Amino acid sequence: MKRSRQREAILEILCATTSHPTADWIYDKVRERIPNISLGTVYRNLNILSENGEILKLDVGYDQSHYDGNTNPHNHFVCRRCHRISDIETEYDFNIDRIAENHFNGDIEYHTLLFYGTCNECLSENN
């Protein structure tokens, strides 16, 4: 894949955060470095990076996709109140792939797990 200044900036910004941002957030950050970049360019490059496995595109059931610069196998937690996405710091269970493959006629390459609930910050707001 051909490298570009825009793509490198997007990748650097995304890999420097653990917040699982939207394309709009990434666009705002990239514009600090490259003021004339368009939102379309950001979307196009996010799609290229996710298709090439350099980032993860997370569709968690809300309006916008979120992106993750951490491509190592891991699970996510989604707060149903504030919609914040967090990494779950547990050992990734590769056995799930093998168990599922025993019940599926095909080749399973990987899985994703999304846990939904209420984050600690939102729980604290209620107390």
C-alpha positions in Angstrom: 0.0 0.0 0.0 1.3 3.4 -1.0 2.0 5.7 2.0 0.8 9.2 2.1 1.3 12.1 4.5 -2.4 12.1 5.3 -2.6 8.4 5.9 0.5 8.5 8.2 -1.0 11.4 10.2 -4.3 9.5 10.7 -2.5 6.4 11.8 -0.2 8.2 14.2 -3.2 10.1 15.8 -5.2 6.9 16.1 -2.4 4.8 17.5 -1.7 7.6 20.1 -5.2 7.3 21.7 -7.1 4.6 23.5 -10.4 6.4 23.2 -11.8 4.6 20.1 -12.7 7.9 18.3 -15.1 8.6 15.5 -13.9 9.8 12.1 -15.0 13.4 13.0 -12.8 13.4 16.1 -9.9 12.1 14.0 -10.6 14.7 11.3 -10.4 17.5 13.9 -7.0 16.2 15.2 -5.6 15.7 11.7 -6.6 19.2 10.7 -4.2 20.5 13.4 -1.4 19.0 11.4 -2.8 19.3 7.9 -5.3 22.2 7.8 -6.5 21.7 4.2 -7.4 18.0 4.6 -11.0 17.1 3.8 -13.3 14.9 5.8 -13.7 12.7 2.7 -10.0 12.1 2.7 -10.1 11.1 6.3 -12.9 8.6 5.7 -11.2 7.2 2.6 -8.0 6.7 4.4 -9.7 5.1 7.5 -11.4 2.7 5.1 -8.1 1.8 3.5 -6.3 1.4 6.8 -9.1 -0.9 8.2 -9.3 -3.0 5.0 -5.6 -3.5 5.2 -5.8 -4.5 8.9 -3.7 -1.6 10.2 -6.6 -0.4 12.3 -9.9 -1.8 13.6 -13.3 -0.3 12.5 -15.8 -0.8 15.3 -19.5 -0.8 14.6 -21.1 -1.0 18.1 -24.8 -0.3 17.2 -24.8 3.5 17.4 -24.8 6.1 14.6 -21.1 6.4 13.9 -18.3 3.9 13.5 -15.4 4.1 15.9 -11.8 3.3 15.2 -9.0 1.5 17.2 -5.3 1.7 16.5 -4.7 -1.4 18.6 -5.1 -4.4 16.2 -3.9 -7.0 18.7 -6.7 -9.4 19.6 -8.8 -7.8 22.5 -12.4 -7.3 23.6 -14.3 -4.1 24.1 -16.9 -2.7 26.6 -19.5 -0.2 25.3 -21.3 2.0 27.8 -25.0 2.1 27.0 -25.4 5.6 28.6 -22.4 7.6 27.3 -21.5 5.3 24.4 -17.8 5.3 25.4 -15.8 2.3 24.2 -13.1 0.8 26.4 -10.7 -2.0 26.0 -11.2 -4.9 28.3 -7.8 -5.9 29.8 -8.2 -9.6 29.9 -6.5 -12.5 28.2 -8.0 -13.0 24.7 -9.7 -16.4 24.5 -8.6 -18.1 21.2 -10.5 -21.2 22.2 -13.8 -19.5 21.2 -12.7 -19.7 17.6 -12.1 -23.4 17.8 -15.3 -24.1 19.7 -17.3 -22.1 17.1 -15.6 -23.9 14.2 -16.8 -27.2 15.6 -20.4 -25.9 15.1 -19.8 -24.2 11.8 -19.0 -25.6 8.3 -16.3 -23.2 7.3 -13.1 -21.5 8.5 -13.2 -19.1 11.4 -10.3 -16.7 11.4 -11.1 -14.5 14.4 -13.9 -13.2 16.6 -14.8 -9.9 18.3 -16.6 -9.6 21.6 -18.5 -6.5 22.6 -19.7 -6.2 26.2 -22.5 -3.7 26.9 -23.4 -2.1 30.3 -22.7 1.0 32.3 -19.2 2.4 32.8 -17.9 3.4 36.2 -18.1 7.1 35.3 -21.8 6.9 34.5 -22.5 4.8 37.6 -20.7 7.4 39.7 -22.9 10.1 38.3 -26.0 8.3 39.7 -24.5 8.2 43.3 
